[in-house]
């Protein structure tokens, strides 16, 4: 046993006989430990993928979409003015950028098709996860719209609306309530929204 210890001690002395060896085996690991401990890899502690969001609409439905995106554990939405979001995306400061166009809420409430612009950095490994997460929340909004349409049809079958304005107001109110309920629902409930067949929402995704 003593011979083994003597050999090990001799090898250790030879290994660390040069100051460079001390640099690689002791000093550099300590430095890297401090650097990594102080680094902020998750934008303030969030574990989601950073998603730049430029909301050019500012309406009720776009606000509902933002609530859904904020609640998605895959994403960390960062709402910015469009010019700032464009610059951050160009600087490769985030994996993706979602633009909600002006007129989005109005179009949705009118039952018209509407496209969202989702851009992902080329060859980004998070691209598929981002697209799936955004699509999940778009599908949730689509479900809210279906609920509102069904409510209008049900109410209309019992008693016709006084005029088109009254019908639109009822639809808008029901849609807002459905969006709020879906946004406030537990995360596991959103797994059921994939059954919707509404194609009013489209994502124009590109790199």
N, C-alpha and C positions, 0 to 999 in steps of 0.2 A: 504493500500500500504506500509506504514511504517513497519507494522508487517512482510510483505513478504520480504522486504529488510533486516530486522533484522535477519530473519530466514536464508536467503541466505548468509548473511555475516557470521553468526555463523557457517553454514555448511562449508563455504570456509575456515574459520580459522581452523576448525577441520580437514578438508581435508589436509591442508598444514602445520599441526602442527609438522610433522616429516620431517627432512632433506631428508629422502629417497623419500618422495612424491615430493619434489622439484626436485630431481634428475630425476624421471621418467616423470614428467609433463613439465619440462622446460629445464633442462640442456641437457638431452639425445636427445630430438628433435632438439635442436640447433646443437649438434655435428653431428647427422645424416645428417642434412641439408648441412653442410659444406662438409662432406665426399661424399655425393651423387653429390654435385655440382662439385666437383673436379674429380670425376671418369670419365674414358673414356670407355664407353661401346661400342662404334661404330668404334673403330680403326681409330681415327683421324677425326671423324665426319661423316663418311660414314654410311648410313642406311642399306646397303646390308649385306647379310650373308657372312662371310669370307670363301673364297674358296682357299685352297692351290693349286697351279698349278706348276707341275714339267714338264717343256718342254724339253724333251730329243731329240727333232727333230730339232728345230731351223730353220725350213724352212718357205717358204712363206705362205703355207696354215696354219701352226700352228700359225704364226703371225696373220693371218686373224682371226683365231678362238679366239685368245687372245683379239683382238680388239672388237669382238662381245661380249665376256664375260665381258669386261670392260664397255661396253655400256649397259649391262643388269642391270636394277635397282634392281633386286632381289639379285645380287651377288656383292661381293667385292673381286675380284681375287687378290691373293698375289703370285706373281711369285718368286719361290725360287729354288735353286739347289735341286736335288732330295733327297740328304741326309738330307738337312735341312728341306725339306718338310716332309719327312718321320718322322723325330724326332718331329717336331711340331705336326704332326697328332697323333703320339704315346703319346705325352704329352696332348692330348685333347685340343690343343690351337686353333683349328678350327673345324667347323662342318663337313667339307668334304675335300677330296684331289682328284684332277684330274691329271692323268699322261698322257701326250702326248708322245707316244713311238717314238723312232728313226725310220726314214723312213716313217713317217706319210705323209709328203708333197709329197714325191716321189710316194707313193702308190696312193694317191688321184689323182695326175696328170696323173698317168697311168691308172686310172679307176679301180683300184683294191680295194677290201673290206679292211677296216681297223678298228680296235677296239681301243677304249679309255678306260682307267681304272679309274672309279669313285668310290671312297670309302667314305662311310658316317659313322659317329660315331654311334655305336649301340644305338637304342632307341632314336635317336635324332629327336626332333619334327620338325626340318627344312628339314628332308631328302627328303620328297616329293617335296617341293618347290625347293630344289637344283636340283634334278633330272629333274624336268620339265624345269627349267631355262636353264640347260646345254643342254637338248634335243632340246629346241627351237633354240639355236645357232648352234647345229649340223645340224638341219634341214635347217637352213639358208645356211650353207656351202654346204649341199646336193643340195639345189636349185641352188647355183652358179655352181656346177658341171653339173647339168642338162642343164643350160644355155650354158655352154661351149660345151657340147656334141652337143646340137642343132645347135650351131654356126658352129661347125666343119662339121656336116652333111649338113648344108645349103651351106657352102662354097664349099664342095666337090661335091655337086650336080651341081654347076655352073661350077666349074673347078677343076679337080683332083689335088691333091697335087703332087709335084715333087717326093717326097719320104716320107718314114715313119718319118724321122727326121723333115721334114717340117710340117707334120701333127701334130706331138707332140709339136713342137714349137708354132704352131697356137693355139692348145688347151691350152697350159700352159699360153700363153699371154691372151687369152680370159677368162680363169679361174681367173687369177689374177685381171683382170678388173672387172669381175662379183663380186668377193669377196670384192673389194674395194667399189663398188657401194652399195652392200648390207650392208656393215659395216657403210657406211656414210648415209644410208637411215634413215628417221625418225622412231622412235620407233614403231609407230602404223603400219608401213608397214610390220614389221616382223610377224604380226598376220596372214598373208596370206601364210606363208611358210609351214604350216602344211599340205597343199594339196599335197606336193611332195611324190612320191612313191619310191624314190631312197633308196636302202638299203645298200649302200656302206659303210656307217658309222654306227658303232655299239658302244653302251656304255656298258661296262662290269661293272655293278653297284653292289656293295656288301657292307656289313657292317662288 
